[in-house]
Amino acid sequence: MDKQALVIQLVLAIRESASNAARAGAAAAEVAREGATANEKREDSRLALEYGGLALGQGRRLERAKEDLAALERFRPRPLAPG
């Protein structure tokens, strides 16, 4: 089994997740800012709060993905013992 190939697959999956988180966070932040008219925002701030929280969560997801990628870049798997 090629451990490095598995690491590469994991890196690709995490990069995709990070990209998705960045897009979703940006979209949620935009809706939080622009999703309602000024009158609607005064009357009902739930939309902005909900999407603001979603943007915050996606930002955390992105940061975690970056941390995971940094750890994988430092990881050097040892070869399997002959068996």
C-alpha positions as CSV (number, residue, x, y, z in Angstrom):
1,M,0.0,0.0,0.0
2,D,1.4,3.4,-1.0
3,K,0.8,5.6,2.0
4,Q,1.9,8.7,0.1
5,A,-0.9,8.1,-2.4
6,L,-3.4,8.1,0.4
7,V,-1.9,11.3,1.8
8,I,-2.3,12.9,-1.6
9,Q,-5.9,11.8,-1.8
10,L,-6.6,13.2,1.7
11,V,-4.9,16.5,0.7
12,L,-7.1,16.8,-2.4
13,A,-10.2,16.1,-0.3
14,I,-9.3,18.7,2.3
15,R,-8.5,21.3,-0.4
16,E,-11.9,20.7,-2.0
17,S,-13.5,21.1,1.4
18,A,-11.6,24.3,2.1
19,S,-12.6,25.7,-1.3
20,N,-16.3,24.9,-0.6
21,A,-16.1,26.5,2.8
22,A,-14.6,29.6,1.4
23,R,-17.3,29.9,-1.3
24,A,-20.1,29.1,1.2
25,G,-18.7,31.6,3.8
26,A,-18.5,34.4,1.2
27,A,-22.0,33.7,0.0
28,A,-23.4,33.6,3.6
29,A,-21.5,36.9,4.4
30,E,-23.0,38.5,1.3
31,V,-26.5,37.5,2.2
32,A,-26.0,38.7,5.8
33,R,-24.9,42.1,4.5
34,E,-27.2,42.4,1.4
35,G,-30.0,39.9,1.9
36,A,-32.7,42.3,3.0
37,T,-33.7,45.9,2.5
38,A,-32.9,48.4,5.2
39,N,-36.5,48.3,6.5
40,E,-36.5,44.5,6.6
41,K,-33.3,44.5,8.5
42,R,-34.7,46.8,11.1
43,E,-37.8,44.8,11.6
44,D,-36.2,41.3,11.5
45,S,-32.5,40.9,12.1
46,R,-32.8,37.1,12.2
47,L,-31.7,36.7,8.6
48,A,-28.5,38.7,9.1
49,L,-27.8,36.9,12.4
50,E,-28.4,33.4,10.8
51,Y,-26.2,34.1,7.8
52,G,-23.6,35.8,9.9
53,G,-23.3,32.7,12.0
54,L,-23.1,30.6,8.9
55,A,-20.3,32.7,7.6
56,L,-18.5,32.5,10.9
57,G,-18.8,28.7,10.9
58,Q,-17.6,28.4,7.3
59,G,-14.6,30.6,8.2
60,R,-13.8,28.2,11.1
61,R,-14.1,25.2,8.7
62,L,-11.7,26.9,6.3
63,E,-9.2,27.6,9.1
64,R,-9.4,24.0,10.3
65,A,-8.8,22.7,6.7
66,K,-5.7,25.0,6.5
67,E,-4.4,23.6,9.8
68,D,-5.0,20.0,8.5
69,L,-3.2,20.7,5.3
70,A,-0.2,22.2,7.1
71,A,-0.1,19.0,9.3
72,L,-0.2,16.8,6.2
73,E,2.6,18.8,4.5
74,R,4.8,17.9,7.5
75,F,3.7,14.3,7.6
76,R,6.2,11.8,6.3
77,P,4.8,8.2,6.4
78,R,7.2,5.4,7.1
79,P,7.3,2.4,4.8
80,L,5.4,-0.6,5.8
81,A,7.4,-3.3,7.5
82,P,8.1,-6.3,5.3
83,G,5.6,-9.0,6.1
